[in-house]
Structures are given as C-alpha cells and as structure tokens.
C-alpha cells in the first residue's frame, strides 16, 4: 500500500489553512515581542525616540526573517 501525504488524502484544505494561519500568527507574535524589546533597548539610552516608522520597519524585517526561517524549515531542504 502506498503512503499518502496529507494533501493526497483529500478534503483537508481546512487543516492546511489552519496550520499556515498558526505559523503566520506565531511569526506576528514573535515579531511584535522582538520589536517591543528593541524599542525598550533603543529608548533606554538618552532622549532618543523610537518612531512609528522605525517600529513598522523593525517589525517587517523581523517578519521577513521569520518567513525565511519558516520557508527553510518547511521547504524540505534536508
């Protein structure tokens, strides 16, 4: 008997969408935590202000790094 992958069993698209959604939510949460820690460290010294633009840029960079790591892990480069 042939071993079936999760997509070949049929009608499991909802499960796949939930897994992808969980990965995206985890990446957003991790990026938010990293960005808040970066903001605290940046504003600790002196009178510097972490602007909204810097916050968004830091979050996007962290999300891109999370996406690269996730793509490498889930891509099957073993």
C-alpha positions as a LaTeX table, in Angstrom:
\begin{tabular}{lrrr}
\hline
Residue & $x$ (\AA) & $y$ (\AA) & $z$ (\AA) \\
\hline
Unk1 & 0.00 & 0.00 & 0.00 \\
Unk2 & 1.25 & 3.43 & $-0.92$ \\
Unk3 & 1.88 & 6.01 & 1.82 \\
Unk4 & $-0.29$ & 9.10 & 1.28 \\
Unk5 & 0.71 & 12.63 & 2.10 \\
Unk6 & $-1.67$ & 14.95 & 3.94 \\
Unk7 & $-2.78$ & 16.69 & 0.73 \\
Unk8 & $-3.44$ & 13.44 & $-1.14$ \\
Unk9 & $-5.97$ & 12.17 & 1.37 \\
Unk10 & $-8.46$ & 14.77 & 0.17 \\
Unk11 & $-10.67$ & 17.35 & 1.82 \\
Unk12 & $-8.05$ & 18.50 & 4.33 \\
Unk13 & $-7.61$ & 22.00 & 2.93 \\
Unk14 & $-9.07$ & 23.48 & 6.12 \\
Unk15 & $-6.36$ & 21.78 & 8.17 \\
Unk16 & $-3.65$ & 23.11 & 5.87 \\
Unk17 & $-5.08$ & 26.64 & 6.07 \\
Unk18 & $-5.21$ & 26.40 & 9.89 \\
Unk19 & $-1.57$ & 25.28 & 10.03 \\
Unk20 & $-0.46$ & 28.13 & 7.75 \\
Unk21 & $-2.54$ & 30.59 & 9.80 \\
Unk22 & $-0.94$ & 29.36 & 13.02 \\
Unk23 & 2.52 & 29.85 & 11.52 \\
Unk24 & 1.63 & 33.41 & 10.45 \\
Unk25 & 0.16 & 34.26 & 13.87 \\
Unk26 & 3.22 & 32.87 & 15.65 \\
Unk27 & 5.51 & 34.91 & 13.39 \\
Unk28 & 3.48 & 38.07 & 14.07 \\
Unk29 & 3.57 & 37.49 & 17.83 \\
Unk30 & 7.32 & 36.77 & 17.82 \\
Unk31 & 8.00 & 39.84 & 15.67 \\
Unk32 & 5.94 & 42.04 & 17.97 \\
Unk33 & 7.88 & 40.84 & 21.03 \\
Unk34 & 11.25 & 41.38 & 19.31 \\
Unk35 & 10.18 & 44.86 & 18.17 \\
Unk36 & 8.98 & 45.89 & 21.63 \\
Unk37 & 12.25 & 44.68 & 23.19 \\
Unk38 & 14.18 & 46.60 & 20.52 \\
Unk39 & 12.14 & 49.72 & 21.28 \\
Unk40 & 12.83 & 49.44 & 25.02 \\
Unk41 & 16.57 & 49.00 & 24.45 \\
Unk42 & 16.66 & 51.87 & 21.93 \\
Unk43 & 14.82 & 54.33 & 24.18 \\
Unk44 & 16.76 & 53.40 & 27.32 \\
Unk45 & 19.81 & 55.46 & 26.37 \\
Unk46 & 19.37 & 59.20 & 26.21 \\
Unk47 & 16.44 & 61.10 & 24.80 \\
Unk48 & 16.01 & 59.04 & 21.66 \\
Unk49 & 12.51 & 58.30 & 20.40 \\
Unk50 & 11.55 & 55.13 & 18.55 \\
Unk51 & 9.25 & 56.44 & 15.82 \\
Unk52 & 6.26 & 54.67 & 14.31 \\
Unk53 & 8.17 & 54.26 & 11.04 \\
Unk54 & 11.07 & 52.59 & 12.84 \\
Unk55 & 8.60 & 50.33 & 14.68 \\
Unk56 & 6.98 & 49.20 & 11.42 \\
Unk57 & 10.34 & 48.71 & 9.68 \\
Unk58 & 11.68 & 46.64 & 12.57 \\
Unk59 & 8.55 & 44.52 & 12.61 \\
Unk60 & 8.70 & 43.93 & 8.83 \\
Unk61 & 12.37 & 42.97 & 8.94 \\
Unk62 & 11.67 & 40.52 & 11.74 \\
Unk63 & 8.69 & 39.08 & 9.82 \\
Unk64 & 10.87 & 38.61 & 6.74 \\
Unk65 & 13.49 & 36.78 & 8.78 \\
Unk66 & 10.78 & 34.58 & 10.34 \\
Unk67 & 9.45 & 33.86 & 6.84 \\
Unk68 & 12.88 & 32.87 & 5.60 \\
Unk69 & 13.43 & 30.54 & 8.55 \\
Unk70 & 9.95 & 29.06 & 8.20 \\
Unk71 & 10.41 & 28.57 & 4.47 \\
Unk72 & 13.74 & 26.84 & 5.01 \\
Unk73 & 12.30 & 24.53 & 7.68 \\
Unk74 & 9.04 & 23.75 & 5.87 \\
Unk75 & 10.62 & 23.68 & 2.42 \\
Unk76 & 12.26 & 20.33 & 2.98 \\
Unk77 & 15.87 & 21.29 & 2.36 \\
Unk78 & 17.17 & 18.26 & 4.17 \\
\hline
\end{tabular}
